[in-house]
Amino acid sequence: MMNKENNTDFIVTTTNGTRWGTTAASFAQVRLEFFGKHFGSGMEIESITRGKLFTDEESEQLRKEKLEHSCR
């Protein structure tokens, strides 16, 4: 079982320029989990960096929009 307190936000950039946000305990865990989820389609990782794709405010706004859209 993963301890969420030890998790950090990461940004995974693929060779085609797509950026993905994920949370994990280490760079190795990001690589392992990313290959398991997304790599049936032939994508390759260009880089993994620490950080968030969106600010906390942007994330909250996206969450609100998603809730509003799902209630329609």
Secondary structure by P-SEA (a helix, b strand, c coil): ccccccbbbbbbbcccbbbbbbccccaaaaaaaaaacccccccccccccccccccaaaaaaaaaaaaaaaac
